[in-house]
Amino acid sequence: MDGFFHSIPMAFLVILAGCTLLLFLWSRCSSRVVRRDNGSRKAYACGEEFEGHMIQPDYSQFFSFALFFTILHVVALMIATVPRETPEILSFAVLYLFGAVVGLLILLRK
């Protein structure tokens, strides 16, 4: 008797029944949606009339900043996890750092 009621499937069924009961009770207490067709489907633009002027943001600066951020964090991760005891791996890390600096210079050249 102790093994059946303390098993994972039984716990799952008890939690599922409890969640279903709570969902049913909360759905009874929730407010009902009132449908209004007098502008409830119009886009909200800070209290102004929205005439369909779509704002087209320019992401060109964002992508270069995101690439810069990614390169710096990957370099920091690589340099922080290199063991200092092995000179071959340390020289590889320095070469990786040099490649990252070249990549950043190319990125910042624009």
C-alpha positions in Angstrom: 0.0 0.0 0.0 2.8 2.3 0.7 4.4 1.9 -2.7 1.3 2.6 -4.8 0.3 5.9 -3.3 3.8 7.3 -3.2 4.6 6.5 -6.8 5.3 9.1 -9.5 2.2 8.2 -11.6 -0.1 8.5 -8.6 1.4 11.9 -7.7 1.0 13.0 -11.3 -2.7 12.1 -11.2 -3.3 13.8 -7.9 -1.6 17.0 -9.1 -3.4 16.8 -12.4 -6.8 16.5 -10.6 -6.0 19.4 -8.3 -4.9 21.7 -11.2 -8.1 20.8 -13.1 -10.2 21.6 -10.1 -8.5 24.9 -9.6 -8.8 25.8 -13.3 -12.6 25.0 -13.1 -13.0 27.1 -10.0 -11.0 30.1 -11.3 -12.8 30.0 -14.6 -16.1 30.5 -12.7 -14.6 33.6 -10.9 -13.1 35.2 -14.0 -14.7 38.1 -15.7 -16.4 37.6 -19.0 -15.2 39.3 -22.2 -17.6 41.9 -23.5 -17.4 42.3 -27.3 -17.5 45.8 -28.5 -17.0 46.7 -32.2 -16.6 50.4 -31.8 -12.9 50.5 -32.0 -11.7 47.7 -29.8 -9.9 46.1 -32.7 -8.0 49.3 -33.7 -4.3 49.7 -32.9 -3.5 51.8 -29.9 -0.9 54.5 -30.6 -0.5 56.4 -27.3 -3.9 58.0 -27.6 -3.4 59.2 -31.2 -5.2 58.0 -34.2 -3.2 55.4 -35.9 -3.5 55.8 -39.7 -1.4 52.8 -40.7 2.0 54.5 -40.6 4.2 51.5 -39.8 7.4 52.4 -38.0 10.3 50.7 -39.7 13.1 50.5 -37.1 16.7 50.3 -38.4 18.5 47.3 -36.9 21.8 47.9 -38.6 23.4 49.4 -35.5 21.9 46.8 -33.2 23.3 43.8 -35.2 26.9 45.2 -35.1 26.6 45.9 -31.4 25.2 42.4 -30.8 28.1 40.9 -32.8 30.6 43.0 -30.8 29.0 41.8 -27.5 29.0 38.2 -28.6 32.7 38.2 -29.8 33.8 39.8 -26.5 32.0 37.4 -24.4 33.1 34.3 -26.3 36.7 35.6 -26.1 36.3 36.2 -22.3 35.0 32.7 -21.9 37.8 31.1 -24.0 40.5 33.0 -22.1 39.0 32.4 -18.7 38.8 28.6 -19.2 42.3 28.0 -20.6 44.6 26.1 -18.3 47.9 27.9 -17.7 49.9 24.8 -17.2 50.0 23.8 -20.9 52.0 26.2 -23.1 50.6 24.8 -26.4 47.0 25.6 -25.3 48.0 29.0 -24.0 49.6 29.8 -27.3 46.4 28.7 -29.0 44.4 31.0 -26.7 46.7 33.9 -27.6 46.2 33.2 -31.3 42.4 33.0 -30.7 42.6 36.4 -28.9 44.6 37.9 -31.9 41.9 36.6 -34.3 39.2 38.1 -32.1 40.9 41.5 -32.1 41.3 41.4 -35.9 37.5 40.5 -36.1 36.6 43.4 -33.8 38.8 45.8 -35.8 37.0 44.8 -39.0 33.7 45.2 -37.3 34.5 48.6 -35.9 36.0 49.8 -39.2 32.5 50.5 -40.6 
